């Protein structure tokens, strides 16, 4: 089983990034998926979740700015992030909650 995140980087406030999570080794299209993040010195928090058939939910802090999606044909989940703020700086992880699988994380830094 592998979850591989990509797409992180350094971006200025107000900018955009799209994260990807490529999954392998399990039936991706049968499982709900989540994006979490962990900022320095803070606990890991749930950012967004998406059901196996595409229903989504978001943390209040990212509603209206982030969009979670998935392409079951590509075994890939995405997180489109717009209007990024310095407080979005964190390592972002993808997760299969019912199987407790985690990726290695991708760093997002929002700074001038």
C-alpha positions in Angstrom: 0.0 0.0 0.0 1.3 3.4 -0.9 0.0 7.0 -0.7 2.2 9.5 -2.3 1.5 13.2 -1.9 2.9 15.9 -4.3 2.4 19.5 -5.3 3.5 21.3 -2.2 5.8 24.3 -2.3 6.4 27.9 -1.4 3.6 30.3 -2.5 2.8 33.9 -1.7 -0.3 34.9 0.3 -3.3 34.9 -2.1 -1.7 32.3 -4.3 -2.9 28.8 -5.3 -1.5 25.3 -5.2 -2.9 21.9 -6.1 -1.9 18.9 -4.1 -2.2 15.3 -5.4 -2.3 12.0 -3.6 -1.6 9.0 -5.7 -2.8 5.7 -4.2 -1.8 2.1 -4.9 -2.1 -1.3 -3.4 -5.8 -1.1 -2.4 -9.2 -0.6 -3.9 -9.1 3.2 -4.0 -12.5 3.6 -5.5 -14.1 1.8 -2.5 -12.8 4.0 0.3 -13.4 7.4 1.7 -10.3 9.7 1.7 -9.1 12.6 3.8 -6.6 15.5 3.7 -5.0 16.5 7.0 -2.4 19.0 7.9 0.0 19.7 10.7 1.6 23.0 11.3 4.8 23.4 13.4 4.0 23.0 17.1 0.3 22.2 16.5 -1.7 19.0 16.4 -2.7 17.4 13.1 -6.1 18.6 11.9 -8.6 17.4 9.4 -8.8 19.7 6.4 -11.3 18.0 4.0 -12.8 14.6 3.3 -14.4 13.0 0.3 -16.5 9.8 0.2 -15.8 7.0 -2.3 -18.6 8.5 -4.5 -17.5 12.1 -4.3 -19.4 13.8 -1.4 -17.1 16.3 0.4 -16.8 18.1 3.7 -14.4 20.8 4.8 -13.0 22.4 7.9 -14.5 25.8 8.6 -11.0 27.4 8.2 -10.8 26.3 4.5 -14.4 26.4 3.3 -14.7 28.5 0.1 -11.0 28.3 -0.5 -10.1 24.6 -0.8 -11.7 22.0 -3.0 -11.2 18.3 -2.6 -11.8 15.9 -5.5 -10.9 12.5 -6.7 -10.4 10.6 -10.0 -11.1 7.0 -9.3 -9.8 6.0 -12.8 -6.4 7.4 -11.8 -6.4 6.3 -8.2 -5.7 9.9 -7.3 -7.2 12.5 -4.9 -6.6 16.2 -5.1 -6.8 19.3 -3.0 -7.1 22.6 -4.9 -6.1 25.4 -2.6 -6.9 29.0 -3.5 -6.4 32.4 -1.7 -3.8 30.8 0.5 -3.0 32.4 3.9 0.2 32.2 6.0 -1.9 30.1 8.5 -2.3 27.4 5.9 1.5 26.7 6.2 1.8 23.0 7.2 2.7 19.6 6.1 -0.3 18.1 4.3 -1.1 14.4 4.5 -3.5 12.2 2.7 -5.2 9.4 4.6 -7.5 6.4 4.3 -9.3 6.7 7.6 -10.8 3.2 7.8 -7.5 1.6 7.0 -5.3 4.1 8.9 -3.0 4.5 5.9 -1.0 7.7 5.6 1.2 9.3 3.1 4.6 10.9 3.8 3.3 14.4 3.5 4.1 17.4 1.4 5.1 20.8 2.7 3.1 23.9 1.9 4.6 27.2 2.9 2.7 30.5 2.4 5.0 33.4 2.8 6.1 36.6 1.2 
